[in-house]
Amino acid sequence: MDLGLKGKVAIVAASSKGLGRATATILAREGALVTVNGRDPDSLKATADEIRAETGGDVIEIAGDMREPADIERLISETVAQRGGLDILVCNAGGPPYGNFEQFPDDQAWLDAVNLNLMSTLRLSRAAIPHLLERGGGSITNIMSVSVKQPIPNLVLSNTARSGVMGLAKSLALEYADRNIRVNSVLPGTHKTDRVLSGAKQRSEATGRPVEELLAEDAKAIPMGRMGDPDEFGRVVAFIASPAASYVTGVAITVDGGSTRSTL
């Protein structure tokens, strides 16, 4: 299937590694003109170079922190200045720290989580929408988590902040559907990323169990019997963000090997 991505201008926030990087790689492979983003300029340049070498795609890198409003504005404006417009925005910002309710009594941890996930998505969308409208429409796709359908233990900050993003996404989908801007969310389960490994290391330190044993246990609990590969996730995002999904808006799609038990 031709996804219709060739020549489309796409921004993937927080894409120097993990699921964001996988998404940027798939988009570049499909012919989109991709902007990658991350906080560390050296790591980001290495990512951009590797994606260019792997895909032959046209990739630019713009460093910035998705917790900072000025960096978000610059990510959008510099991409538009270099590319002449914008067609696709993929919102992503990593996740807040692991922990349970009693571990985060201070307001600041909660505010930081909301700023990282909800406010970054809101600001990215607000900055991008005028440019999408200038092109006659486009798409906003949020990389989220299955926690918005089924809360994940020891991730209370993420469970809470990301649920707010779902409300925002559905609201924007309704408000902009008649102007040809589609807004969707893709919800990853457990994939082989640095964040998953970090969480396993924390659990290993707390329990004394080997990291490999914990990861194997996690994989066994997934109905498909394995963790996802980031590229599997990136392909779903690329489709939902592409013109091939032109009648899809306001949805949240799980990519989790069947782990989510919710019927919604």
Helices and strands as residue ranges (DSSP letters): E 9-12, H 18-29, E 33-36, H 41-55, E 59-61, H 69-83, E 88-91, G 101-103, H 107-114, I 115-119, H 120-134, E 138-143, G 146-148, H 156-176, G 177-179, E 181-188, H 194-207, H 211-221, H 230-241, G 243-245, E 252-255
